Amino acid sequence: MRYHLTVLLLLILGYQAAVAGEIASFEGPLKKSYKLAGSDYSEFYQTGKFADSYSMICNMGQAIQDPKRPDWYTNKPIQGLKLELRARAALINFSNQVKPMGFVVVTKNSDILINFKPLGDNVGGEWDGDVFSSWAGTETDIKVYSERFGKSGYAHFDLLDGNGFFYKSANRESPDYFLSDCKRIKKEKLPVYDWK
């Protein structure tokens, strides 16, 4: 009897894992399609089209508050620390603009220290949300969030002046890190995904 219950439990857990929403894995090649959970769509798939878009990179330093001006911060650079928005795929919206998608990571001397999760939440053991992280491809004001509402981190920066801030979580009133020298890097022929 115990054997049958164990097998039944494994089958149920296996089925739940098969229908759970997926997050694109940082390692290895991209999948042709990803299963979705808690969505009006059941699959996020490669369309066979390709588009050019942008990765982003910023240097990171410690954000030090100016005691004379409460909302001002200075930057104490940290050698080798970077915020990287690594575009690996794209999504084309209704107005034919390309939105880059991929992975947002904090690196130090090329070692990954933090890997952002896409927008979403774990609900009942299943991922309910996006497959990739994403950011604006054509705007100068860039915002990226880890999980819903930046629960485990968020960053924003402006490409016009190349500066911004990084927060370890959404409930932080003051930034943890200063972002500087932010720039775009063109990425060609990214696979375009869509929902079905």
Secondary structure as UniProt FT lines:
FT   HELIX           2..19
FT   STRAND          33..35
FT   STRAND          43..66
FT   TURN            67..68
FT   STRAND          69..92
FT   TURN            94..95
FT   STRAND          98..108
FT   TURN            109..110
FT   STRAND          111..115
FT   STRAND          120..123
FT   TURN            124..125
FT   STRAND          126..129
FT   STRAND          133..134
FT   STRAND          141..145
FT   HELIX           148..150
FT   TURN            151..152
FT   STRAND          154..158
FT   TURN            159..162
FT   STRAND          163..167
FT   TURN            170..171
FT   STRAND          177..195
//
